[in-house]
Amino acid sequence: REHAMATCYPGATRSRYLRHCDVSRGAVLTAIFYLNQDWTEEDGGQLRIFGEAPTSSRVKDDILPVANRLLLFWASEELPHEVRATHRDRFTVTVWFKRAAEAVQGPNFLMDLLYRHNAVRPLTVPEAVRRGGCS
């Protein structure tokens, strides 16, 4: 897995995150934990999930970022999503999970391994690297 990313989307600037798929990170599973007390529809900042095609404009769901909600979804081309403009500060913690083989490949795999990735317990980093096919 990658290190956890804590994010604040400032409401004063109506922050948002444009439509994307998490596959560009090499992830297979995305986990988002929301930290926003007393969040309402009027606060905006919903995670919008689109239909099952990279170019689909059909909205499948809008998910409010309410406190203590844990959202898990497959990181694939079939799940494009975006963060809608927020009207108050929006806080999240996100973790992307990867298969070992993807984590030890690519031009920057060593830097990624050292600075972005953690083995999921009970594996150690050397065990995860070995199981991923990089000895």
C-alpha positions in Angstrom: 0.0 0.0 0.0 1.0 3.6 -0.3 1.5 5.9 2.7 -1.8 7.4 3.9 -2.5 10.8 2.3 -4.3 13.3 4.6 -6.0 16.0 2.5 -7.8 19.3 3.2 -9.9 20.8 0.4 -10.3 24.4 1.5 -13.9 25.7 1.4 -12.9 29.3 1.0 -11.6 28.5 -2.5 -14.3 26.1 -3.4 -11.7 23.3 -3.8 -12.5 20.3 -5.9 -10.6 17.4 -7.7 -11.4 16.9 -11.4 -12.6 13.6 -12.8 -10.0 10.8 -12.8 -9.5 7.1 -12.3 -7.0 5.8 -9.7 -5.4 3.3 -12.0 -2.7 5.8 -13.0 -1.2 5.2 -9.5 -1.0 1.5 -10.1 -3.6 1.0 -7.4 -6.1 -1.8 -7.3 -8.2 -0.6 -4.3 -8.9 2.9 -3.0 -9.8 3.5 0.7 -11.1 6.9 1.7 -12.0 7.8 5.3 -13.9 11.0 5.9 -13.3 13.3 9.0 -16.1 15.9 8.5 -18.4 16.4 11.5 -22.0 17.6 10.8 -21.6 17.6 7.0 -24.7 18.5 4.9 -25.7 18.5 1.2 -25.3 22.3 1.3 -21.6 21.9 2.2 -20.9 20.3 -1.2 -17.7 18.3 -1.6 -19.5 15.0 -2.6 -17.5 12.3 -4.2 -19.2 11.9 -7.5 -19.0 8.4 -9.1 -19.8 8.2 -12.8 -21.1 5.3 -14.9 -19.0 2.3 -15.8 -17.1 3.8 -18.7 -14.2 6.2 -18.7 -16.1 8.7 -20.8 -19.6 8.2 -19.3 -21.4 11.3 -18.2 -24.0 9.4 -16.3 -23.8 10.0 -12.6 -24.0 6.8 -10.7 -23.8 8.3 -7.1 -22.9 11.3 -5.1 -21.4 10.4 -1.7 -21.4 12.9 1.2 -18.0 13.0 3.0 -19.6 12.6 6.5 -17.4 11.8 9.5 -16.4 8.2 10.1 -17.5 7.0 6.7 -15.1 4.6 5.1 -15.4 4.2 1.4 -13.8 1.4 -0.5 -13.8 0.9 -4.3 -11.9 -0.8 -7.0 -9.3 1.4 -8.7 -10.2 0.8 -12.3 -11.1 2.5 -15.5 -14.7 1.5 -14.9 -14.9 3.8 -11.9 -14.2 7.4 -12.9 -14.9 9.8 -10.0 -14.4 13.4 -8.9 -14.7 15.6 -5.8 -17.3 18.3 -6.2 -16.7 21.9 -5.2 -16.8 22.2 -1.4 -18.2 25.1 0.5 -16.4 24.4 3.8 -13.1 22.7 4.6 -13.3 19.0 3.7 -10.9 16.5 5.4 -10.1 13.0 4.2 -7.5 10.3 4.6 -6.9 8.2 1.5 -4.8 5.0 1.1 -4.3 3.2 -2.3 -3.5 -0.5 -2.2 -1.4 -2.1 -4.9 -0.4 -5.6 -5.9 3.2 -6.3 -5.1 4.1 -6.9 -8.7 3.0 -3.3 -9.7 4.7 -1.8 -6.7 8.1 -3.1 -7.7 8.0 -2.2 -11.4 8.3 1.0 -13.4 11.0 3.6 -13.9 10.7 5.0 -10.3 9.9 1.9 -8.4 12.8 2.1 -6.0 12.0 5.7 -5.0 8.3 4.8 -4.8 9.1 1.7 -2.7 11.2 3.8 -0.3 9.0 6.9 0.0 5.4 6.0 -1.0 4.8 2.3 -0.3 4.4 0.2 2.8 4.0 -3.5 3.0 0.7 -4.7 4.5 1.3 -6.5 7.7 2.2 -9.2 8.5 4.6 -8.9 5.5 7.8 -6.9 5.8 9.0 -4.8 2.9 11.6 -7.4 1.8 9.0 -10.1 1.9 6.6 -8.1 -0.1 9.3 -7.2 -2.7 10.3 -10.9 -3.0 6.6 -12.0 -3.4 6.2 -9.3 -6.0 8.8 -10.9 -8.2 11.8 -8.6 -7.5 14.6 -10.4 -5.8 
